[in-house]
């Protein structure tokens, strides 16, 4: 979570509003989701070449997490937050 983000915030995964308790919990300064999230890694040479030539597309999961909160009375959006595995 961004530094200074309060406990009261709006959370979105892929643009869909998430609900505290059922979709995620706040543990310290981390959001822990009830379902696994994934970020597409970098493309290798062959995958990039197949995309460039139009032979194949990419269908890997690429979840994005955005939060909306208030800082000094203004609405602040933190977009594309990094995903970290539990551990």
PyMOL commands that set and color helices and strands:
alter all, ss='L'
color gray80, all
select helices_A, chain A and resi 45-53
alter helices_A, ss='H'
color red, helices_A
select strands_A, chain A and resi 10-13+16-18+24-27+30-33+65-71+74-78
alter strands_A, ss='S'
color yellow, strands_A
deselect
rebuild
show_as cartoon
